[in-house]
């Protein structure tokens, strides 16, 4: 009979081990939860600061936008009684101001990590700037106006109304479309304002409304205003291009004794340069203005001539490219500089200059 193996005594597990693991797990969980809670608190504080920062910067932009909106509403209400120059200046200023406000709103949105709220804030002011640009293009296109670019800026493009004239229907539709865009921007801004107020920072943006009377932007109302503009005496186009100055090179010498006062004596030369400054004193831009230069030899009766052409914006002056004319010493000429009147110009005062020139004998 084989010997009996000694029976192993079962190990007794210590009851303290599971308790230790449980305690460790609880400690780790507490650390994780505490860390997340701390991060959440810091994030909420950061979001609250961002919310308040957008409200502070946005208030400045909204106040400026409200001022621009008031100006645009007044211009539209008084549209038929405006002058062409006054209307152009007001529209140009509104376009510039709304563009500046859109740029500031974009900077404010980029400086805060509020995501869609900041994006919508910038979008509201961008739409307002777009609507004002469309409004100006519609009015300019109907009246044949041309925006005056700021000093140093390039000339305005075709979208600003300096090209083909718009019909009354086209103008009405475009102004109404600009109003619809403004209404949409107002709705977007209201949504942003509510979101900023409800966020953790409880920021407060001021009200900002461009369309205070929706009916004023409806097709019927706009069409009536456009009809009044079409018959407005103050907005009727007038054409009046005049000569400001005529300069000679070489310049005239002091008049010798015994020479008639209306004769300009030039030093001996074989050619003269003539430079002219034109001014647009009418109420509309002039895309095509021509000036004729003629020089008549008083001895032979021969006449030579040249023509220079330019465009003239409303209220602008321009120096034409110089004209060079051949002459002979000891000869008298009559120089005539005359504006070829643009279509519609009936006033002739200041449109022509005639001067007798006497070239001195050569030495």
C-alpha positions in Angstrom: 0.0 0.0 0.0 1.6 3.3 -1.1 2.3 5.8 1.5 -0.2 8.5 1.9 0.8 11.9 0.6 0.6 14.7 3.0 -2.5 16.9 2.4 -1.7 20.4 1.4 -3.2 23.0 3.5 -5.2 25.6 1.5 -3.8 29.0 1.4 -5.8 31.5 3.2 -6.2 34.7 1.2 -5.8 37.9 3.1 -9.1 39.8 3.3 -7.1 43.1 3.2 -6.0 42.9 -0.5 -9.4 43.5 -2.2 -10.0 46.4 0.1 -6.7 48.0 -0.8 -7.4 47.7 -4.5 -10.9 49.2 -4.0 -9.4 52.1 -2.1 -6.8 52.7 -4.8 -9.4 52.7 -7.5 -11.5 55.2 -5.6 -8.5 57.4 -5.1 -7.7 57.3 -8.8 -11.3 58.0 -9.8 -11.4 60.9 -7.4 -8.2 62.4 -8.9 -9.6 62.0 -12.4 -13.0 63.5 -11.5 -11.3 66.3 -9.7 -9.0 67.1 -12.6 -11.9 67.1 -15.0 -13.9 69.3 -12.7 -11.0 71.7 -12.4 -10.5 71.8 -16.2 -14.3 72.3 -16.6 -14.2 75.2 -14.2 -11.2 76.8 -15.9 -12.9 76.3 -19.3 -16.1 77.9 -18.1 -14.1 80.8 -16.8 -12.3 81.2 -20.1 -15.6 81.0 -22.0 -17.1 83.6 -19.7 -14.2 86.0 -20.3 -14.4 85.4 -24.1 -18.1 86.1 -24.0 -17.6 89.3 -22.1 -14.8 90.4 -24.4 -16.9 89.9 -27.5 -19.7 91.9 -25.9 -17.3 94.8 -25.1 -15.7 94.9 -28.6 -19.1 94.2 -30.3 -20.7 97.1 -28.5 -18.4 99.6 -30.2 -19.1 98.1 -33.6 -22.8 97.9 -33.0 -23.0 101.6 -32.0 -21.1 102.6 -35.1 -23.3 100.5 -37.2 -26.4 102.0 -35.7 -25.1 105.5 -36.7 -24.5 104.4 -40.2 -27.9 102.8 -40.4 -29.6 106.1 -39.3 -27.7 107.9 -42.1 -28.8 105.4 -44.7 -32.4 105.5 -43.6 -32.4 109.3 -43.8 -30.8 109.3 -47.3 -33.5 106.9 -48.5 -36.4 108.8 -46.9 -35.2 112.1 -48.6 -34.0 110.4 -51.8 -36.0 112.5 -54.3 -34.9 115.8 -52.7 -31.2 115.0 -52.6 -28.7 116.7 -54.9 -26.6 114.4 -57.1 -23.3 115.4 -55.4 -24.8 115.2 -51.9 -26.4 111.8 -52.6 -23.1 110.4 -54.0 -21.1 111.7 -51.1 -23.6 110.2 -48.6 -23.6 106.8 -50.3 -19.8 106.7 -50.6 -19.5 107.5 -46.9 -22.0 104.8 -45.9 -20.2 102.2 -48.0 -16.8 103.1 -46.4 -18.3 103.2 -42.9 -20.1 99.8 -43.2 -16.9 98.3 -44.7 -14.9 99.6 -41.7 -17.5 98.2 -39.3 -17.4 94.8 -41.0 -13.6 94.7 -40.7 -13.8 95.6 -36.9 -16.4 92.9 -36.4 -14.1 90.4 -38.1 -11.2 91.3 -35.8 -13.5 91.0 -32.7 -14.7 87.6 -33.8 -11.2 86.3 -34.5 -10.0 87.4 -31.0 -12.6 85.2 -29.2 -12.9 81.3 -29.4 -16.7 81.3 -29.3 -17.0 79.3 -32.5 -20.3 79.7 -34.4 -21.4 82.7 -32.3 -18.3 84.7 -33.2 -18.7 83.7 -36.9 -22.3 84.8 -37.0 -21.4 88.1 -35.3 -18.9 88.8 -38.1 -21.3 87.6 -40.8 -24.0 90.0 -39.7 -21.8 93.1 -40.3 -20.4 91.7 -43.5 -23.9 91.3 -44.9 -24.6 94.9 -43.9 -21.6 96.1 -45.8 -22.5 94.1 -48.8 -26.1 95.4 -48.8 -24.9 99.1 -48.6 -22.6 98.4 -51.6 -25.5 96.9 -53.5 -27.7 99.9 -52.6 -25.1 102.4 -53.9 -24.6 100.4 -57.1 -28.3 100.4 -57.7 -28.7 104.2 -57.2 -25.6 105.0 -59.1 -26.6 102.8 -62.0 -30.0 104.4 -62.2 -28.8 108.0 -62.1 -25.5 107.5 -63.9 -23.4 108.5 -60.9 -19.8 107.4 -60.3 -18.4 106.8 -56.8 -15.5 109.1 -55.9 -12.6 106.9 -54.7 -10.7 107.9 -51.6 -7.4 109.7 -52.1 -4.8 107.3 -53.5 -7.3 104.6 -54.2 -7.8 103.1 -57.6 -10.8 104.2 -59.7 -14.1 102.4 -58.9 -15.0 99.4 -61.0 -18.1 98.6 -63.1 -20.0 97.2 -60.1 -20.3 100.6 -58.6 -22.7 101.9 -61.2 -20.4 103.7 -63.6 -21.3 101.4 -66.5 -24.6 100.7 -68.3 -27.5 102.6 -66.8 -30.1 100.5 -65.0 -33.8 100.6 -65.7 -36.4 101.6 -63.0 -37.4 97.9 -62.6 -33.8 96.8 -62.2 -33.1 99.5 -59.7 -36.2 98.6 -57.7 -35.4 95.0 -57.6 -31.8 95.6 -56.5 -32.7 98.0 -53.7 -35.4 95.6 -52.4 -32.7 92.8 -52.5 -30.4 95.0 -50.5 -33.2 95.5 -47.9 -33.8 91.8 -47.7 -30.1 91.3 -47.0 -30.2 93.9 -44.3 -33.3 92.2 -42.7 -31.4 88.9 -42.6 -28.4 90.6 -41.0 -30.7 92.0 -38.3 -32.0 88.5 -37.6 -28.5 87.1 -37.3 -27.4 89.9 -35.0 -30.4 89.3 -32.7 -29.5 85.6 -32.5 -25.9 86.5 -31.6 -27.1 88.9 -29.0 -29.3 86.2 -27.3 -26.5 83.7 -27.4 -24.0 86.1 -25.8 -26.4 87.0 -23.1 -27.2 83.3 -22.3 -23.6 82.2 -22.2 -21.6 81.9 -19.0 -20.3 85.4 -19.2 -23.8 86.9 -19.7 -22.3 89.5 -22.0 -24.6 92.3 -23.2 -24.7 93.5 -26.7 -26.8 96.6 -27.5 -29.7 96.3 -30.0 -28.6 97.0 -33.6 -31.4 97.2 -36.2 -31.1 98.5 -39.8 -34.6 97.7 -41.0 -36.9 99.6 -38.7 -39.7 99.8 -41.2 -39.8 96.6 -43.3 -42.5 98.1 -45.6 -40.0 100.7 -46.8 -37.9 98.0 -48.4 -40.8 96.2 -50.1 -41.0 96.3 -53.9 -44.1 98.6 -54.1 -42.7 101.2 -51.8 -39.3 101.1 -53.4 -40.8 101.4 -56.9 -42.7 104.5 -55.8 -39.5 106.1 -54.5 -37.6 105.2 -57.7 -40.4 106.9 -59.8 -40.0 110.1 -57.6 -36.2 110.0 -58.2 -36.8 109.8 -62.0 -38.8 113.0 -61.9 -36.7 114.9 -59.3 -35.4 118.2 -60.5 -32.5 118.1 -58.1 -31.3 114.7 -59.3 -31.6 115.5 -63.0 -28.3 115.2 -64.7 -26.6 118.5 -65.9 -23.5 118.6 -68.1 -21.0 121.4 -67.8 -17.3 120.9 -68.5 -15.2 124.0 -68.4 -11.5 125.0 -69.0 -9.8 126.0 -65.8 -6.3 127.0 -67.0 -4.2 127.0 -70.2 -0.5 127.0 -69.7 2.3 127.5 -72.3 5.8 126.1 -72.5 7.9 128.2 -72.9 5.8 130.7 -70.9 5.0 134.1 -72.2 7.6 136.8 -71.8 6.8 140.2 -70.3 4.8 142.2 -72.9 7.1 144.6 -74.8 6.1 148.2 -75.0 3.9 148.9 -77.9 2.6 145.3 -78.1 -1.2 144.8 -77.7 -2.1 143.5 -74.2 -3.9 140.5 -75.7 -0.8 139.2 -77.4 1.5 136.8 -75.6 5.1 137.1 -76.7 7.2 133.9 -76.6 10.9 133.4 -76.7 12.4 132.1 -80.0 11.4 128.5 -80.3 10.4 125.8 -82.8 7.7 124.3 -80.8 5.3 125.1 -77.9 3.7 122.9 -75.3 0.1 123.5 -74.2 -1.3 122.1 -71.0 -5.0 122.4 -70.0 -6.8 121.7 -66.8 -10.5 120.8 -67.2 -13.2 120.8 -64.5 -16.6 119.1 -64.3 -19.0 121.6 -62.9 -22.1 119.6 -63.9 -24.0 117.1 -61.8 -23.0 113.9 -63.5 -19.8 112.0 -64.4 -18.5 112.5 -67.9 -16.9 109.3 -69.3 -15.8 110.9 -72.5 -14.8 114.6 -72.8 -12.7 115.9 -75.7 -10.7 119.1 -76.1 -9.6 120.4 -79.5 -6.3 122.4 -79.9 -5.8 124.4 -83.0 -3.0 126.7 -84.0 -3.5 129.1 -87.0 -0.5 130.7 -88.7 -1.5 134.4 -89.3 1.0 134.7 -92.1 0.2 131.7 -94.2 -3.3 130.9 -93.0 -2.3 127.3 -92.3 -3.9 125.6 -89.3 -2.7 122.6 -87.3 -4.7 120.8 -84.6 -4.9 118.0 -82.2 -7.5 116.5 -79.9 -7.2 115.1 -76.4 -9.8 113.0 -74.7 -10.4 112.1 -71.0 -13.0 111.1 -68.4 -14.2 113.4 -65.7 -15.8 112.2 -62.5 -18.5 114.2 -60.8 -16.9 117.4 -59.3 -13.4 116.4 -60.5 -10.7 118.3 -62.3 -8.1 116.7 -64.5 -4.9 117.9 -66.3 -4.9 116.7 -69.9 -1.8 115.2 -71.5 0.3 118.0 -72.9 0.0 119.0 -76.6 3.1 119.9 -78.7 2.6 122.3 -81.7 5.3 123.3 -84.2 6.0 127.1 -84.6 8.5 129.4 -86.4 10.3 132.4 -84.9 9.1 135.8 -86.1 5.6 134.4 -86.7 2.2 135.2 -85.1 -0.3 132.5 -84.4 -3.8 132.3 -82.9 -4.1 129.4 -80.4 -7.7 128.1 -79.8 -8.4 125.6 -77.0 -12.1 124.4 -77.1 -14.1 121.8 -75.2 -16.2 119.6 -77.5 -19.3 119.7 -75.3 -20.5 116.3 -74.1 -24.1 115.3 -75.0 -26.6 117.4 -73.1 -24.3 120.4 -72.4 -25.9 123.6 -73.5 -23.8 126.1 -71.5 -20.8 127.4 -73.5 -19.3 129.9 -71.0 -15.8 128.9 -70.0 -15.5 126.2 -72.7 -13.1 128.0 -75.0 -9.9 130.0 -74.8 -8.3 131.9 -77.7 -4.9 133.5 -77.4 -2.7 135.4 -79.9 0.9 134.2 -79.8 3.9 136.0 -81.2 7.1 134.0 -81.4 10.1 136.3 -81.1 12.8 136.5 -83.8 15.7 134.1 -83.5 19.0 135.5 -82.5 
